[in-house]
Amino acid sequence: MAAQPKIQPSLTAPHKLAYTYKRSLGPVLSRFFTALRDRQVLGVRRADGTVMVPPKEYDPETGEALSELVPVADTGVVTSWAWVHRPRARQPLAQPFAYALIQLDGAATPLLHVVDAGAESAMRTGMRVRARWAEQPAGAITDIQAFEPA
């Protein structure tokens, strides 16, 4: 019988995943987040006249540069949603809530955010919602704490 080869231990090294950089926003997103701090939602007008929220610097369909920011309402309609029964520590709300696509009045595209409806039975596609603003806005998407039934 042949001798078994000696098994060498695997080499290992500690690794910590970290993102140590901050993303620069550019002119379009800077204005979007500044407007949120002022409790206003801005979208960007596309060549066909529709308004995209959240705004992007380039049209995702045509690649055309976009820069004309226009206000939209902080109210809208839920177009799709998923209920979170047991929120985890880093999720935006401590109580059950819905992640939802919300098409704000005046926008042609939906915004992903959260809806604090109180119960899953209160959620439905097509329901009207309005933004609940943070008491002390800071220029972040969390300046809208959540949307709630209108």
Beta strands, then each sheet from edge to edge (+ up, - down):
strand 1: 41-45
strand 2: 51-52
strand 3: 69-72
strand 4: 75-84
strand 5: 97-104
strand 6: 111-115
strand 7: 128-133
strand 8: 144-149
sheet 1: 2+ 1- 3+
sheet 2: 6+ 5- 4+ 7- 8+
end
